Amino acid sequence: MKTDGDEILFKKLDEYDVEVPDFPMRKSRVDRAADWLFDSVRLPEFELTERGMALTLFLPVLISIISALPLIFL
């Protein structure tokens, strides 16, 4: 169902000659890999209880002590 506004619009559009550039419809593998690598990701949110926070603070100290034990026996 065409209205008078549509006919006017089509007449105006027919006045212009537009050249559409040739561009690939599919992205290259490099572009797709770059999109995947640099896509923004939401960081997970997690709540820590007091016990979880204490474990989070103590865990690096514990790992350091355990990894230093073999150096004692050298």
mmCIF file of the N, C-alpha and C atoms, coordinates in Angstrom:
data_MODEL
# 
_entry.id   MODEL 
# 
loop_
_atom_site.group_PDB 
_atom_site.id 
_atom_site.type_symbol 
_atom_site.label_atom_id 
_atom_site.label_alt_id 
_atom_site.label_comp_id 
_atom_site.label_asym_id 
_atom_site.label_entity_id 
_atom_site.label_seq_id 
_atom_site.pdbx_PDB_ins_code 
_atom_site.Cartn_x 
_atom_site.Cartn_y 
_atom_site.Cartn_z 
_atom_site.occupancy 
_atom_site.B_iso_or_equiv 
_atom_site.pdbx_formal_charge 
_atom_site.auth_seq_id 
_atom_site.auth_comp_id 
_atom_site.auth_asym_id 
_atom_site.auth_atom_id 
_atom_site.pdbx_PDB_model_num 
ATOM 1   N N  . MET A 1 1  ? 0.851  -1.168  0.000  1.00 0.00 ? 1  MET A N  1 
ATOM 2   C CA . MET A 1 1  ? 0.000  0.000   0.000  1.00 0.00 ? 1  MET A CA 1 
ATOM 3   C C  . MET A 1 1  ? 0.902  1.238   0.000  1.00 0.00 ? 1  MET A C  1 
ATOM 4   N N  . LYS A 1 2  ? 0.980  1.881   -1.152 1.00 0.00 ? 2  LYS A N  1 
ATOM 5   C CA . LYS A 1 2  ? 1.826  3.063   -1.286 1.00 0.00 ? 2  LYS A CA 1 
ATOM 6   C C  . LYS A 1 2  ? 0.999  4.313   -1.026 1.00 0.00 ? 2  LYS A C  1 
ATOM 7   N N  . THR A 1 3  ? 1.617  5.211   -0.329 1.00 0.00 ? 3  THR A N  1 
ATOM 8   C CA . THR A 1 3  ? 0.966  6.499   -0.084 1.00 0.00 ? 3  THR A CA 1 
ATOM 9   C C  . THR A 1 3  ? 1.675  7.562   -0.906 1.00 0.00 ? 3  THR A C  1 
ATOM 10  N N  . ASP A 1 4  ? 1.172  8.776   -0.860 1.00 0.00 ? 4  ASP A N  1 
ATOM 11  C CA . ASP A 1 4  ? 1.800  9.869   -1.600 1.00 0.00 ? 4  ASP A CA 1 
ATOM 12  C C  . ASP A 1 4  ? 3.212  10.131  -1.089 1.00 0.00 ? 4  ASP A C  1 
ATOM 13  N N  . GLY A 1 5  ? 3.404  9.976   0.227  1.00 0.00 ? 5  GLY A N  1 
ATOM 14  C CA . GLY A 1 5  ? 4.732  10.179  0.809  1.00 0.00 ? 5  GLY A CA 1 
ATOM 15  C C  . GLY A 1 5  ? 5.730  9.165   0.281  1.00 0.00 ? 5  GLY A C  1 
ATOM 16  N N  . ASP A 1 6  ? 5.270  7.911   0.101  1.00 0.00 ? 6  ASP A N  1 
ATOM 17  C CA . ASP A 1 6  ? 6.157  6.874   -0.436 1.00 0.00 ? 6  ASP A CA 1 
ATOM 18  C C  . ASP A 1 6  ? 6.550  7.172   -1.867 1.00 0.00 ? 6  ASP A C  1 
ATOM 19  N N  . GLU A 1 7  ? 5.590  7.641   -2.672 1.00 0.00 ? 7  GLU A N  1 
ATOM 20  C CA . GLU A 1 7  ? 5.889  7.945   -4.072 1.00 0.00 ? 7  GLU A CA 1 
ATOM 21  C C  . GLU A 1 7  ? 6.902  9.082   -4.171 1.00 0.00 ? 7  GLU A C  1 
ATOM 22  N N  . ILE A 1 8  ? 6.747  10.077  -3.344 1.00 0.00 ? 8  ILE A N  1 
ATOM 23  C CA . ILE A 1 8  ? 7.692  11.198  -3.338 1.00 0.00 ? 8  ILE A CA 1 
ATOM 24  C C  . ILE A 1 8  ? 9.074  10.710  -2.920 1.00 0.00 ? 8  ILE A C  1 
ATOM 25  N N  . LEU A 1 9  ? 9.101  9.863   -1.918 1.00 0.00 ? 9  LEU A N  1 
ATOM 26  C CA . LEU A 1 9  ? 10.381 9.324   -1.443 1.00 0.00 ? 9  LEU A CA 1 
ATOM 27  C C  . LEU A 1 9  ? 11.062 8.513   -2.531 1.00 0.00 ? 9  LEU A C  1 
ATOM 28  N N  . PHE A 1 10 ? 10.320 7.640   -3.219 1.00 0.00 ? 10 PHE A N  1 
ATOM 29  C CA . PHE A 1 10 ? 10.910 6.829   -4.281 1.00 0.00 ? 10 PHE A CA 1 
ATOM 30  C C  . PHE A 1 10 ? 11.397 7.699   -5.441 1.00 0.00 ? 10 PHE A C  1 
ATOM 31  N N  . LYS A 1 11 ? 10.692 8.772   -5.757 1.00 0.00 ? 11 LYS A N  1 
ATOM 32  C CA . LYS A 1 11 ? 11.148 9.682   -6.808 1.00 0.00 ? 11 LYS A CA 1 
ATOM 33  C C  . LYS A 1 11 ? 12.463 10.345  -6.407 1.00 0.00 ? 11 LYS A C  1 
ATOM 34  N N  . LYS A 1 12 ? 12.551 10.777  -5.152 1.00 0.00 ? 12 LYS A N  1 
ATOM 35  C CA . LYS A 1 12 ? 13.787 11.400  -4.672 1.00 0.00 ? 12 LYS A CA 1 
ATOM 36  C C  . LYS A 1 12 ? 14.948 10.396  -4.686 1.00 0.00 ? 12 LYS A C  1 
ATOM 37  N N  . LEU A 1 13 ? 14.667 9.159   -4.269 1.00 0.00 ? 13 LEU A N  1 
ATOM 38  C CA . LEU A 1 13 ? 15.721 8.144   -4.257 1.00 0.00 ? 13 LEU A CA 1 
ATOM 39  C C  . LEU A 1 13 ? 16.189 7.794   -5.655 1.00 0.00 ? 13 LEU A C  1 
ATOM 40  N N  . ASP A 1 14 ? 15.283 7.829   -6.642 1.00 0.00 ? 14 ASP A N  1 
ATOM 41  C CA . ASP A 1 14 ? 15.658 7.522   -8.017 1.00 0.00 ? 14 ASP A CA 1 
ATOM 42  C C  . ASP A 1 14 ? 16.520 8.615   -8.628 1.00 0.00 ? 14 ASP A C  1 
ATOM 43  N N  . GLU A 1 15 ? 16.523 9.809   -8.064 1.00 0.00 ? 15 GLU A N  1 
ATOM 44  C CA . GLU A 1 15 ? 17.343 10.906  -8.585 1.00 0.00 ? 15 GLU A CA 1 
ATOM 45  C C  . GLU A 1 15 ? 18.836 10.664  -8.357 1.00 0.00 ? 15 GLU A C  1 
ATOM 46  N N  . TYR A 1 16 ? 19.180 9.901   -7.349 1.00 0.00 ? 16 TYR A N  1 
ATOM 47  C CA . TYR A 1 16 ? 20.577 9.712   -6.979 1.00 0.00 ? 16 TYR A CA 1 
ATOM 48  C C  . TYR A 1 16 ? 21.092 8.381   -7.496 1.00 0.00 ? 16 TYR A C  1 
ATOM 49  N N  . ASP A 1 17 ? 22.322 8.405   -7.979 1.00 0.00 ? 17 ASP A N  1 
ATOM 50  C CA . ASP A 1 17 ? 22.981 7.192   -8.443 1.00 0.00 ? 17 ASP A CA 1 
ATOM 51  C C  . ASP A 1 17 ? 24.080 6.869   -7.436 1.00 0.00 ? 17 ASP A C  1 
ATOM 52  N N  . VAL A 1 18 ? 23.914 5.801   -6.718 1.00 0.00 ? 18 VAL A N  1 
ATOM 53  C CA . VAL A 1 18 ? 24.846 5.433   -5.652 1.00 0.00 ? 18 VAL A CA 1 
ATOM 54  C C  . VAL A 1 18 ? 25.615 4.192   -6.069 1.00 0.00 ? 18 VAL A C  1 
ATOM 55  N N  . GLU A 1 19 ? 26.945 4.271   -5.921 1.00 0.00 ? 19 GLU A N  1 
ATOM 56  C CA . GLU A 1 19 ? 27.781 3.109   -6.192 1.00 0.00 ? 19 GLU A CA 1 
ATOM 57  C C  . GLU A 1 19 ? 28.109 2.430   -4.875 1.00 0.00 ? 19 GLU A C  1 
ATOM 58  N N  . VAL A 1 20 ? 27.754 1.170   -4.789 1.00 0.00 ? 20 VAL A N  1 
ATOM 59  C CA . VAL A 1 20 ? 28.010 0.403   -3.564 1.00 0.00 ? 20 VAL A CA 1 
ATOM 60  C C  . VAL A 1 20 ? 29.371 -0.257  -3.706 1.00 0.00 ? 20 VAL A C  1 
ATOM 61  N N  . PRO A 1 21 ? 30.293 0.005   -2.785 1.00 0.00 ? 21 PRO A N  1 
ATOM 62  C CA . PRO A 1 21 ? 31.620 -0.612  -2.892 1.00 0.00 ? 21 PRO A CA 1 
ATOM 63  C C  . PRO A 1 21 ? 31.536 -2.113  -2.650 1.00 0.00 ? 21 PRO A C  1 
ATOM 64  N N  . ASP A 1 22 ? 32.454 -2.821  -3.284 1.00 0.00 ? 22 ASP A N  1 
ATOM 65  C CA . ASP A 1 22 ? 32.504 -4.265  -3.117 1.00 0.00 ? 22 ASP A CA 1 
ATOM 66  C C  . ASP A 1 22 ? 33.261 -4.568  -1.829 1.00 0.00 ? 22 ASP A C  1 
ATOM 67  N N  . PHE A 1 23 ? 32.619 -5.239  -0.910 1.00 0.00 ? 23 PHE A N  1 
ATOM 68  C CA . PHE A 1 23 ? 33.267 -5.625  0.338  1.00 0.00 ? 23 PHE A CA 1 
ATOM 69  C C  . PHE A 1 23 ? 32.907 -7.069  0.640  1.00 0.00 ? 23 PHE A C  1 
ATOM 70  N N  . PRO A 1 24 ? 33.821 -7.776  1.283  1.00 0.00 ? 24 PRO A N  1 
ATOM 71  C CA . PRO A 1 24 ? 33.560 -9.199  1.557  1.00 0.00 ? 24 PRO A CA 1 
ATOM 72  C C  . PRO A 1 24 ? 32.425 -9.365  2.564  1.00 0.00 ? 24 PRO A C  1 
ATOM 73  N N  . MET A 1 25 ? 31.593 -10.343 2.320  1.00 0.00 ? 25 MET A N  1 
ATOM 74  C CA . MET A 1 25 ? 30.468 -10.603 3.211  1.00 0.00 ? 25 MET A CA 1 
ATOM 75  C C  . MET A 1 25 ? 30.915 -11.348 4.469  1.00 0.00 ? 25 MET A C  1 
ATOM 76  N N  . ARG A 1 26 ? 31.970 -12.120 4.350  1.00 0.00 ? 26 ARG A N  1 
ATOM 77  C CA . ARG A 1 26 ? 32.501 -12.842 5.511  1.00 0.00 ? 26 ARG A CA 1 
ATOM 78  C C  . ARG A 1 26 ? 33.773 -12.175 5.986  1.00 0.00 ? 26 ARG A C  1 
ATOM 79  N N  . LYS A 1 27 ? 33.970 -12.202 7.280  1.00 0.00 ? 27 LYS A N  1 
ATOM 80  C CA . LYS A 1 27 ? 35.215 -11.664 7.827  1.00 0.00 ? 27 LYS A CA 1 
ATOM 81  C C  . LYS A 1 27 ? 36.322 -12.699 7.651  1.00 0.00 ? 27 LYS A C  1 
ATOM 82  N N  . SER A 1 28 ? 37.544 -12.213 7.588  1.00 0.00 ? 28 SER A N  1 
ATOM 83  C CA . SER A 1 28 ? 38.675 -13.130 7.481  1.00 0.00 ? 28 SER A CA 1 
ATOM 84  C C  . SER A 1 28 ? 38.899 -13.811 8.833  1.00 0.00 ? 28 SER A C  1 
ATOM 85  N N  . ARG A 1 29 ? 39.676 -14.848 8.804  1.00 0.00 ? 29 ARG A N  1 
ATOM 86  C CA . ARG A 1 29 ? 39.952 -15.587 10.047 1.00 0.00 ? 29 ARG A CA 1 
ATOM 87  C C  . ARG A 1 29 ? 40.669 -14.718 11.064 1.00 0.00 ? 29 ARG A C  1 
ATOM 88  N N  . VAL A 1 30 ? 41.558 -13.863 10.571 1.00 0.00 ? 30 VAL A N  1 
ATOM 89  C CA . VAL A 1 30 ? 42.297 -12.974 11.473 1.00 0.00 ? 30 VAL A CA 1 
ATOM 90  C C  . VAL A 1 30 ? 41.337 -11.994 12.140 1.00 0.00 ? 30 VAL A C  1 
ATOM 91  N N  . ASP A 1 31 ? 40.397 -11.438 11.378 1.00 0.00 ? 31 ASP A N  1 
ATOM 92  C CA . ASP A 1 31 ? 39.425 -10.509 11.952 1.00 0.00 ? 31 ASP A CA 1 
ATOM 93  C C  . ASP A 1 31 ? 38.534 -11.207 12.978 1.00 0.00 ? 31 ASP A C  1 
ATOM 94  N N  . ARG A 1 32 ? 38.106 -12.419 12.662 1.00 0.00 ? 32 ARG A N  1 
ATOM 95  C CA . ARG A 1 32 ? 37.263 -13.156 13.612 1.00 0.00 ? 32 ARG A CA 1 
ATOM 96  C C  . ARG A 1 32 ? 38.041 -13.503 14.876 1.00 0.00 ? 32 ARG A C  1 
ATOM 97  N N  . ALA A 1 33 ? 39.319 -13.890 14.741 1.00 0.00 ? 33 ALA A N  1 
ATOM 98  C CA . ALA A 1 33 ? 40.140 -14.205 15.911 1.00 0.00 ? 33 ALA A CA 1 
ATOM 99  C C  . ALA A 1 33 ? 40.372 -12.948 16.747 1.00 0.00 ? 33 ALA A C  1 
ATOM 100 N N  . ALA A 1 34 ? 40.609 -11.815 16.080 1.00 0.00 ? 34 ALA A N  1 
ATOM 101 C CA . ALA A 1 34 ? 40.815 -10.562 16.809 1.00 0.00 ? 34 ALA A CA 1 
ATOM 102 C C  . ALA A 1 34 ? 39.544 -10.148 17.536 1.00 0.00 ? 34 ALA A C  1 
ATOM 103 N N  . ASP A 1 35 ? 38.388 -10.317 16.897 1.00 0.00 ? 35 ASP A N  1 
ATOM 104 C CA . ASP A 1 35 ? 37.126 -10.002 17.565 1.00 0.00 ? 35 ASP A CA 1 
ATOM 105 C C  . ASP A 1 35 ? 36.937 -10.874 18.795 1.00 0.00 ? 35 ASP A C  1 
ATOM 106 N N  . TRP A 1 36 ? 37.305 -12.144 18.677 1.00 0.00 ? 36 TRP A N  1 
ATOM 107 C CA . TRP A 1 36 ? 37.140 -13.064 19.808 1.00 0.00 ? 36 TRP A CA 1 
ATOM 108 C C  . TRP A 1 36 ? 38.111 -12.731 20.940 1.00 0.00 ? 36 TRP A C  1 
ATOM 109 N N  . LEU A 1 37 ? 39.360 -12.406 20.583 1.00 0.00 ? 37 LEU A N  1 
ATOM 110 C CA . LEU A 1 37 ? 40.365 -12.126 21.606 1.00 0.00 ? 37 LEU A CA 1 
ATOM 111 C C  . LEU A 1 37 ? 40.105 -10.818 22.338 1.00 0.00 ? 37 LEU A C  1 
ATOM 112 N N  . PHE A 1 38 ? 39.686 -9.794  21.614 1.00 0.00 ? 38 PHE A N  1 
ATOM 113 C CA . PHE A 1 38 ? 39.555 -8.478  22.202 1.00 0.00 ? 38 PHE A CA 1 
ATOM 114 C C  . PHE A 1 38 ? 38.118 -8.127  22.561 1.00 0.00 ? 38 PHE A C  1 
ATOM 115 N N  . ASP A 1 39 ? 37.251 -9.119  22.618 1.00 0.00 ? 39 ASP A N  1 
ATOM 116 C CA . ASP A 1 39 ? 35.871 -8.888  23.016 1.00 0.00 ? 39 ASP A CA 1 
ATOM 117 C C  . ASP A 1 39 ? 35.821 -8.607  24.515 1.00 0.00 ? 39 ASP A C  1 
ATOM 118 N N  . SER A 1 40 ? 35.025 -7.637  24.895 1.00 0.00 ? 40 SER A N  1 
ATOM 119 C CA . SER A 1 40 ? 34.957 -7.303  26.320 1.00 0.00 ? 40 SER A CA 1 
ATOM 120 C C  . SER A 1 40 ? 34.159 -8.386  27.058 1.00 0.00 ? 40 SER A C  1 
ATOM 121 N N  . VAL A 1 41 ? 34.622 -8.691  28.233 1.00 0.00 ? 41 VAL A N  1 
ATOM 122 C CA . VAL A 1 41 ? 34.013 -9.749  29.034 1.00 0.00 ? 41 VAL A CA 1 
ATOM 123 C C  . VAL A 1 41 ? 33.703 -9.181  30.406 1.00 0.00 ? 41 VAL A C  1 
ATOM 124 N N  . ARG A 1 42 ? 32.508 -9.501  30.893 1.00 0.00 ? 42 ARG A N  1 
ATOM 125 C CA . ARG A 1 42 ? 32.158 -9.068  32.238 1.00 0.00 ? 42 ARG A CA 1 
ATOM 126 C C  . ARG A 1 42 ? 32.887 -9.933  33.252 1.00 0.00 ? 42 ARG A C  1 
ATOM 127 N N  . LEU A 1 43 ? 33.466 -9.294  34.234 1.00 0.00 ? 43 LEU A N  1 
ATOM 128 C CA . LEU A 1 43 ? 34.139 -10.041 35.283 1.00 0.00 ? 43 LEU A CA 1 
ATOM 129 C C  . LEU A 1 43 ? 33.104 -10.635 36.226 1.00 0.00 ? 43 LEU A C  1 
ATOM 130 N N  . PRO A 1 44 ? 33.325 -11.857 36.673 1.00 0.00 ? 44 PRO A N  1 
ATOM 131 C CA . PRO A 1 44 ? 32.355 -12.458 37.581 1.00 0.00 ? 44 PRO A CA 1 
ATOM 132 C C  . PRO A 1 44 ? 32.370 -11.766 38.945 1.00 0.00 ? 44 PRO A C  1 
ATOM 133 N N  . GLU A 1 45 ? 31.206 -11.647 39.501 1.00 0.00 ? 45 GLU A N  1 
ATOM 134 C CA . GLU A 1 45 ? 31.090 -11.049 40.830 1.00 0.00 ? 45 GLU A CA 1 
ATOM 135 C C  . GLU A 1 45 ? 30.820 -12.171 41.832 1.00 0.00 ? 45 GLU A C  1 
ATOM 136 N N  . PHE A 1 46 ? 31.588 -12.197 42.894 1.00 0.00 ? 46 PHE A N  1 
ATOM 137 C CA . PHE A 1 46 ? 31.331 -13.204 43.906 1.00 0.00 ? 46 PHE A CA 1 
ATOM 138 C C  . PHE A 1 46 ? 31.511 -12.578 45.276 1.00 0.00 ? 46 PHE A C  1 
ATOM 139 N N  . GLU A 1 47 ? 30.660 -13.013 46.160 1.00 0.00 ? 47 GLU A N  1 
ATOM 140 C CA . GLU A 1 47 ? 30.691 -12.481 47.516 1.00 0.00 ? 47 GLU A CA 1 
ATOM 141 C C  . GLU A 1 47 ? 31.534 -13.401 48.388 1.00 0.00 ? 47 GLU A C  1 
ATOM 142 N N  . LEU A 1 48 ? 32.361 -12.795 49.217 1.00 0.00 ? 48 LEU A N  1 
ATOM 143 C CA . LEU A 1 48 ? 33.196 -13.575 50.118 1.00 0.00 ? 48 LEU A CA 1 
ATOM 144 C C  . LEU A 1 48 ? 32.721 -13.379 51.553 1.00 0.00 ? 48 LEU A C  1 
ATOM 145 N N  . THR A 1 49 ? 32.649 -14.475 52.247 1.00 0.00 ? 49 THR A N  1 
ATOM 146 C CA . THR A 1 49 ? 32.348 -14.395 53.670 1.00 0.00 ? 49 THR A CA 1 
ATOM 147 C C  . THR A 1 49 ? 33.642 -14.064 54.404 1.00 0.00 ? 49 THR A C  1 
ATOM 148 N N  . GLU A 1 50 ? 33.575 -13.940 55.695 1.00 0.00 ? 50 GLU A N  1 
ATOM 149 C CA . GLU A 1 50 ? 34.792 -13.672 56.470 1.00 0.00 ? 50 GLU A CA 1 
ATOM 150 C C  . GLU A 1 50 ? 35.788 -14.816 56.325 1.00 0.00 ? 50 GLU A C  1 
ATOM 151 N N  . ARG A 1 51 ? 35.267 -16.026 56.333 1.00 0.00 ? 51 ARG A N  1 
ATOM 152 C CA . ARG A 1 51 ? 36.138 -17.187 56.195 1.00 0.00 ? 51 ARG A CA 1 
ATOM 153 C C  . ARG A 1 51 ? 36.784 -17.213 54.802 1.00 0.00 ? 51 ARG A C  1 
ATOM 154 N N  . GLY A 1 52 ? 36.005 -16.899 53.776 1.00 0.00 ? 52 GLY A N  1 
ATOM 155 C CA . GLY A 1 52 ? 36.540 -16.868 52.417 1.00 0.00 ? 52 GLY A CA 1 
ATOM 156 C C  . GLY A 1 52 ? 37.569 -15.773 52.238 1.00 0.00 ? 52 GLY A C  1 
ATOM 157 N N  . MET A 1 53 ? 37.336 -14.629 52.847 1.00 0.00 ? 53 MET A N  1 
ATOM 158 C CA . MET A 1 53 ? 38.297 -13.527 52.753 1.00 0.00 ? 53 MET A CA 1 
ATOM 159 C C  . MET A 1 53 ? 39.599 -13.883 53.470 1.00 0.00 ? 53 MET A C  1 
ATOM 160 N N  . ALA A 1 54 ? 39.497 -14.531 54.616 1.00 0.00 ? 54 ALA A N  1 
ATOM 161 C CA . ALA A 1 54 ? 40.693 -14.945 55.346 1.00 0.00 ? 54 ALA A CA 1 
ATOM 162 C C  . ALA A 1 54 ? 41.482 -15.968 54.533 1.00 0.00 ? 54 ALA A C  1 
ATOM 163 N N  . LEU A 1 55 ? 40.789 -16.882 53.883 1.00 0.00 ? 55 LEU A N  1 
ATOM 164 C CA . LEU A 1 55 ? 41.460 -17.881 53.052 1.00 0.00 ? 55 LEU A CA 1 
ATOM 165 C C  . LEU A 1 55 ? 42.130 -17.206 51.851 1.00 0.00 ? 55 LEU A C  1 
ATOM 166 N N  . THR A 1 56 ? 41.458 -16.224 51.268 1.00 0.00 ? 56 THR A N  1 
ATOM 167 C CA . THR A 1 56 ? 42.019 -15.508 50.129 1.00 0.00 ? 56 THR A CA 1 
ATOM 168 C C  . THR A 1 56 ? 43.283 -14.753 50.518 1.00 0.00 ? 56 THR A C  1 
ATOM 169 N N  . LEU A 1 57 ? 43.309 -14.187 51.696 1.00 0.00 ? 57 LEU A N  1 
ATOM 170 C CA . LEU A 1 57 ? 44.485 -13.463 52.145 1.00 0.00 ? 57 LEU A CA 1 
ATOM 171 C C  . LEU A 1 57 ? 45.620 -14.403 52.566 1.00 0.00 ? 57 LEU A C  1 
ATOM 172 N N  . PHE A 1 58 ? 45.285 -15.562 53.121 1.00 0.00 ? 58 PHE A N  1 
ATOM 173 C CA . PHE A 1 58 ? 46.279 -16.486 53.635 1.00 0.00 ? 58 PHE A CA 1 
ATOM 174 C C  . PHE A 1 58 ? 46.835 -17.411 52.550 1.00 0.00 ? 58 PHE A C  1 
ATOM 175 N N  . LEU A 1 59 ? 46.091 -17.615 51.471 1.00 0.00 ? 59 LEU A N  1 
ATOM 176 C CA . LEU A 1 59 ? 46.485 -18.570 50.435 1.00 0.00 ? 59 LEU A CA 1 
ATOM 177 C C  . LEU A 1 59 ? 47.826 -18.219 49.777 1.00 0.00 ? 59 LEU A C  1 
ATOM 178 N N  . PRO A 1 60 ? 48.107 -16.982 49.394 1.00 0.00 ? 60 PRO A N  1 
ATOM 179 C CA . PRO A 1 60 ? 49.436 -16.693 48.812 1.00 0.00 ? 60 PRO A CA 1 
ATOM 180 C C  . PRO A 1 60 ? 50.582 -16.968 49.782 1.00 0.00 ? 60 PRO A C  1 
ATOM 181 N N  . VAL A 1 61 ? 50.369 -16.702 51.063 1.00 0.00 ? 61 VAL A N  1 
ATOM 182 C CA . VAL A 1 61 ? 51.398 -16.975 52.063 1.00 0.00 ? 61 VAL A CA 1 
ATOM 183 C C  . VAL A 1 61 ? 51.633 -18.477 52.144 1.00 0.00 ? 61 VAL A C  1 
ATOM 184 N N  . LEU A 1 62 ? 50.587 -19.256 52.153 1.00 0.00 ? 62 LEU A N  1 
ATOM 185 C CA . LEU A 1 62 ? 50.686 -20.712 52.224 1.00 0.00 ? 62 LEU A CA 1 
ATOM 186 C C  . LEU A 1 62 ? 51.398 -21.265 50.987 1.00 0.00 ? 62 LEU A C  1 
ATOM 187 N N  . ILE A 1 63 ? 51.060 -20.760 49.823 1.00 0.00 ? 63 ILE A N  1 
ATOM 188 C CA . ILE A 1 63 ? 51.712 -21.226 48.591 1.00 0.00 ? 63 ILE A CA 1 
ATOM 189 C C  . ILE A 1 63 ? 53.199 -20.873 48.612 1.00 0.00 ? 63 ILE A C  1 
ATOM 190 N N  . SER A 1 64 ? 53.536 -19.702 49.104 1.00 0.00 ? 64 SER A N  1 
ATOM 191 C CA . SER A 1 64 ? 54.947 -19.303 49.182 1.00 0.00 ? 64 SER A CA 1 
ATOM 192 C C  . SER A 1 64 ? 55.729 -20.216 50.117 1.00 0.00 ? 64 SER A C  1 
ATOM 193 N N  . ILE A 1 65 ? 55.149 -20.548 51.245 1.00 0.00 ? 65 ILE A N  1 
ATOM 194 C CA . ILE A 1 65 ? 55.825 -21.429 52.205 1.00 0.00 ? 65 ILE A CA 1 
ATOM 195 C C  . ILE A 1 65 ? 56.011 -22.811 51.617 1.00 0.00 ? 65 ILE A C  1 
ATOM 196 N N  . ILE A 1 66 ? 54.982 -23.342 50.976 1.00 0.00 ? 66 ILE A N  1 
ATOM 197 C CA . ILE A 1 66 ? 55.070 -24.686 50.403 1.00 0.00 ? 66 ILE A CA 1 
ATOM 198 C C  . ILE A 1 66 ? 56.100 -24.719 49.274 1.00 0.00 ? 66 ILE A C  1 
ATOM 199 N N  . SER A 1 67 ? 56.132 -23.676 48.439 1.00 0.00 ? 67 SER A N  1 
ATOM 200 C CA . SER A 1 67 ? 57.097 -23.674 47.326 1.00 0.00 ? 67 SER A CA 1 
ATOM 201 C C  . SER A 1 67 ? 58.528 -23.447 47.824 1.00 0.00 ? 67 SER A C  1 
ATOM 202 N N  . ALA A 1 68 ? 58.716 -22.885 49.011 1.00 0.00 ? 68 ALA A N  1 
ATOM 203 C CA . ALA A 1 68 ? 60.064 -22.654 49.550 1.00 0.00 ? 68 ALA A CA 1 
ATOM 204 C C  . ALA A 1 68 ? 60.611 -23.886 50.271 1.00 0.00 ? 68 ALA A C  1 
ATOM 205 N N  . LEU A 1 69 ? 59.769 -24.830 50.631 1.00 0.00 ? 69 LEU A N  1 
ATOM 206 C CA . LEU A 1 69 ? 60.233 -26.035 51.354 1.00 0.00 ? 69 LEU A CA 1 
ATOM 207 C C  . LEU A 1 69 ? 61.323 -26.802 50.613 1.00 0.00 ? 69 LEU A C  1 
ATOM 208 N N  . PRO A 1 70 ? 61.239 -27.043 49.314 1.00 0.00 ? 70 PRO A N  1 
ATOM 209 C CA . PRO A 1 70 ? 62.327 -27.779 48.654 1.00 0.00 ? 70 PRO A CA 1 
ATOM 210 C C  . PRO A 1 70 ? 63.666 -27.045 48.706 1.00 0.00 ? 70 PRO A C  1 
ATOM 211 N N  . LEU A 1 71 ? 63.637 -25.729 48.799 1.00 0.00 ? 71 LEU A N  1 
ATOM 212 C CA . LEU A 1 71 ? 64.905 -24.968 48.857 1.00 0.00 ? 71 LEU A CA 1 
ATOM 213 C C  . LEU A 1 71 ? 65.636 -25.196 50.182 1.00 0.00 ? 71 LEU A C  1 
ATOM 214 N N  . ILE A 1 72 ? 64.906 -25.557 51.219 1.00 0.00 ? 72 ILE A N  1 
ATOM 215 C CA . ILE A 1 72 ? 65.521 -25.811 52.522 1.00 0.00 ? 72 ILE A CA 1 
ATOM 216 C C  . ILE A 1 72 ? 66.391 -27.070 52.465 1.00 0.00 ? 72 ILE A C  1 
ATOM 217 N N  . PHE A 1 73 ? 65.959 -28.054 51.678 1.00 0.00 ? 73 PHE A N  1 
ATOM 218 C CA . PHE A 1 73 ? 66.651 -29.353 51.666 1.00 0.00 ? 73 PHE A CA 1 
ATOM 219 C C  . PHE A 1 73 ? 67.718 -29.430 50.569 1.00 0.00 ? 73 PHE A C  1 
ATOM 220 N N  . LEU A 1 74 ? 68.054 -28.356 49.945 1.00 0.00 ? 74 LEU A N  1 
ATOM 221 C CA . LEU A 1 74 ? 69.102 -28.390 48.921 1.00 0.00 ? 74 LEU A CA 1 
ATOM 222 C C  . LEU A 1 74 ? 70.480 -28.412 49.521 1.00 0.00 ? 74 LEU A C  1 
# 
